[in-house]
């Protein structure tokens, strides 16, 4: 049996019932080779790739450098497609590039989108560890936002951009409160006009004195015929900040609350991939980037995987003695480009798996179910694997 090589010249090799194509790297860049002068923040509607591509922040330069070095180690045959997805599906493309680099740094030889016998579907990665163990790794994003919620968020971001596009007041910050109907967002022009008219006659020093005497900050509620309501409060700027055109006018955004946790989100994302490929003939791991704004704790992950009560004793978990036994483990993280150095990373092993991956030398933190609960195994953390300095990614510039 031929051994997979990476990096290597183009070659075909047969691994059991799997045909893979491993390709060397090329000089294609992920980001543009340009002079960057933008030292401010991203707009509310700006996508992550566009901001990274134009920002002069040292932190953004660090992120670009890390992604570029990882991209150069990505197979030639897949690099153009991945680069295209960075511009249109940043979150999924970023996570796949991170996983590829992680597997390389664990000492693996990696094939991207290998062809499987008996199906046209292609998993994300086949990884071979130095001792010869093979594992299929599939990436998935776990998000709680529906298409409707994302569309609503886009409309709100357009509203925030309209408020911040020009200085509404040189002397006041605008704090936005509760929104009563997020589906009926009016044209930004109307709200901007409403705010400017209310703030126009305010004296920041007089407001400061009034607040110190016990009065409330000036506030209003914007209402329209569509049922939309927005609470607006004016907060005086400090004397040194007044008249500064670079000062962001929005001082606070509407808060959000919810009931429950992210178990359903995690379970849905994993279940959608667990049976996609059928019998693989080797261990199968799903890697999940849980991008919930509410955060994902260990207890939530354990309940999503094993059920609400005792380990493996509930039907509402991802796996038990008869469910998803082809799935060997789930790798869970919560990561964005700026948090590679501090994002949690843990591989949870399926105790009911037909093909266990416990004997594979993962080196990263792992969790194993025992009768008494979970056993947490320490491992090499992400900054060590990626050789990141303590101050990574560096400072930002926004003034």
N, C-alpha and C positions, 0 to 999 in steps of 0.2 A: 504494500500500500504506500503510495507516495505521500510525502508529508507536505502539508500546506506551508507556503512561505509568505511572509509579509514584512517589509515590502519586497516585491519581486517583479520580474518581467511577466507579461501575460502568459498564463499557462492554464491548462485544464488538468484537473486531477479528480480521481474517483475516490470518495470517502464513503464506504459502505454503499448505501443506495442514494447518495447525494452527489450531484455534480456542482462544483463551485467554480467561480472565476475570480482570480485574485490579480489585482492590477496595481502597478506601481504608481507613485505620486507624480504630479505635474506641477507646473509653476503658476497655474491659475490662481488669482487672488480672490478672496471672498469679498473684501471691501475695496472701494475705489482708492487709487493712488492719487490723492489730492491734498492741497493745502487746506487745513481745517482752521477756521477762525471763530466758529460759533462757541461762545463761552456761557451760554444761558441754558435754561432747562428745555425739555421737550414741550411741544404743544400738546394739548389734551388729545388731539386726534392723530398725532404723529405715531407711526408704528416704530417698534423697537429697532429694527434694522436701519431705518432712515436716520434715526437719532444717533445711533452708534456710528453710522457712516459719516456724519457731518460734525459730531461734537469734538471740541478741542479739550474737553476735560481729561486730565491725566488718568482718571479712573476708566474712562471709555477707551483710551489708548491701551491700557493694560488688558482690558477685555478683548479688544480687537487683536492684539498681539497673540493672546492665548488661543483665540478662535482661528486665527490665520495659521498658527503652527499646527493646530489639530487638523485643519482643513488640508494642509499639505500632506498629511499622512493618510488622508482618505483616498480610496481607490479612484483611479483616473476615470474609469467607465461610469462612475456614479457621481462625480464631482459637479458636473454641469447641472444635473437635476437637483442636487442638494443646494447649490448656490441659488438656483431659481426659487426654491422653496423658502430659503432664508428671507426673500423679499415678500413672499405672499403668505407663508405659514411659518412664521419665525419660531414660535414656541416648539412645534414638533421637530423642525429641522435642527434647532439648537440642541434639543434633548438627544436626538439621534447622533449628532456629532459628539456630544459629551460622552455618550455611552461607548461609541467606537473608540474614543481616546482612552476612556477608563479601561476597557478590555485590553487595549495595547499596553497600557501601563501596568496591568496585572500580569503581563508577560505572554498574552495570548497572540496567536495568529488568527486574523479575523477575515472572514469572507462576508461581504455585504450583499444582501438580497440573494442568497443561494437558491438554486433551483431544486425543488423537491420532487421526487418521483410520485406520480399519482395525483398531483394537484398543480394548478396554475398559480396558486397563491405562493408568495415568497415572504418568508419571515425577514426580519431586519438583519439579523446577524447569526452566523455560525462561528463560534469561538473555540479554538483549540488551545488548552493550557499546556504549559511546558512539559508536563508529565504525560500528555497524550489524551487527557479527558476532553470530551467534546460536549458543548451545550448550545442549544438554540436560545437566542435572546430576542425578545420582541419588546419594542418601546410603545408606550401609550401615555397620553395625557389624561389626567383626571380633573375635570372642571365642573363646577356646579352651574355655570351659566348656560342657559338655553339660547337658541337662536333668537328668540324674542327678546330675551334679556340683553343679549349683546347688541341688538339693534337699538334698544332703548338706551343703553349705555353710550352708544355712538351719538345719539341725538343729544344726550346730556353733555358729552364732551364737546360737541359743536357749540352748545350754549356757553360752556365755560370758555372756549376759545374766543367767542364773540365778546365776552366780558373782558377778557385779558388782552385782546388784540390792540386796544388803545387804552390810554389812561382814562378811567372814568372820573377819578378824582385825584389830584396831587396830594391831598391831605388825609385821605381815609382809606383803610382797607375795607373790603366787602366780605362779610361772613355770611355764607348761605346756610340756611337751616332746613327744616323738614320740607319735603316735597310731597304733596298730597296725592297727585296723580301723575305718575311717571310716563304714562302712555300718551298723554295729551300735551306734550311739550310744545309751547308756542314758538313763533319765530324769534330768534335771539335779539333781533333789532328792537322788538317791543320791550323786552325786559331791560335791555341796556338803556333805552330811553327813560324807562320808569325809574331806574336807579339814579341816573344822572340828574333827573329833575328833583328827586328827593334830597340828594346830597348837595346840590348846588348852593343852597343858602346856609349850609352849616359852617360854623367856625370851630376848628379842631380844639383850640385852647378853651373855648367856652364849654364844649362838650366834656373836655377833661375835667374842668372845674365842677361841672354838674355831677359827673360820675363820682368824684371825690366827696361830694356832698350827699351822696346816697341815691341819686337819680339813675335810672336805667339808660343804657346806650340807646340811641335812636334806632328804631326798627320799624319795618313795614312788612305787609304781606301783599305780594303780587297775586292778583286773581284775574282770570279771564273766563270768557263764556264757555270754554271747552272743559272747565273743571280743574284746570291746573292751578296749583297754589305753591308759592315759594316764599319762605321767610327770609328776610334780608335785614342784616344789621350792619351799621356803620361803626367802625372802630378807628379812632384817631391814630394816625401814624406818629412816631416819635419825631421831634423837630428835625433831627438830622436826616430822616428818611423822606421828609416832605419834598415834593417836587422832583424826586428821583424817577426818571422815566423807566428805569430798569426794574424798579420795585414791582413785584407781582401784586396786582390789585386784589386777588382773592386770598383772604386770610384763613378761611375755613370752609370746608365743604359739608354737604348734608351727610349726616351719619346714617349708618345702617345697622339693623339688629336682625337676629333670626333665632329660631328655636331649633334645638337638635344639633347634631354633629355631621361629619362628612362620611359616615359609614356607607350610606347608600351610594354616594358618588364613587367611592373606591370600589365597592362591590360591582357596580354596573360596568365600570371601565375594565375591570379584570375579567368579569364574566364574558364580555364581548370579544375577548381575545383567547380565552382559555381553550376553546374547542375549535378554533378557526382552522387549524392545520391537520387535525386528525392524529393518527399515530405517527410520531416523528422518529422513533427508534433510538432516541437519546434524551437526556434531561432537557427540560423546557422551562425557561425562566421568563416571566413578564416583568419588565422594568417600568415602574409607574412614577411619573412626575406629577405629584399632587399639587396643583396650582391654586387651591382654594384660598381665598382671601382671609378665611377664618383660621387657617392653620390646621395642621394634622399632627396630633400627638400619638405616642406609642399606643396608648389605650384604644384610640380610635382604630388604628391599623389592626391591632389584635382582634378587636371585636368584628371588624369587617371580614377578616380572614377566617377566624375560628368560630364566630357566632357570639351571641350576647352573653352566654353563661360559661359553663366549663368548656375547656378547649375541645373542639371537635364534637361537642355534644348537641349543637344546635343546627337546625336546617337553614338558618338565615345567614350563615357564613359562606365564604367563597368555597371552602372545601370541608369534606368530612370523609368517612370511610368509603363512601360510594360516589362522591361528587368531585369532579375536576381532578381526578387522580393522575391524569397525564401531566398536570402542572407541577413541576418540581419545587418551585419557589417563586416568591415575589420580591423584587428589589424595589424599595420605596424611598423616594427622596422628595424634597420640596425645594426647587432650584430655579433661579433666574440667573442671567449672565453675571450679575454683580455679586452673587452669593455662592459661587463655586467653592470659595475658601471656607465657608462656614455652614453650608447646607447639610442637614442630617442625611445619612445614607445607611441603610440597613437591609440585608437580605434575610427574608423570613422563609424558613424551610417548611415544606408541606410534609407533615409526618405520615400522610397516607399516600404519598406519591409512588407510582409504579417504578419510576426511575429517580432515585434520590440524587441530589447533587451535593450532599454534605461532605463527601470525601474530596471534592474539588478544592484546591488551595486558593480560595477566594481572597483571603488576606483582609477583606473589608469587614466592618461590623456585621454580625449575624445574630439571628434569633432562632432558637430551637424549642419546640414545644415539649414539655415534660409533664408527667402526671401532676406535679405540684405547681405547674405554671410555666412561665417562659424562662428559658436560660438565655442570657444576653452575653454574647461573645465579643470581646473587644477586637478591634482590627485597625489597620492603617487608615487614617482619615484622609479626606480629599486633599487638603493642602499639602500633605506629605506626598501623596501619590502624584500630584500635579506639580510638585516642587514650587509652591507659591510662597513668597516671602510673607513675613508677619503683617506687613502694612499693605498687602495687596487688597484691593486693586489700586489704592492711592486716593489722592484728593480730587474733589470736583471743583469747578470754577463756575459760579453763577452770578457774578457781580461785575 
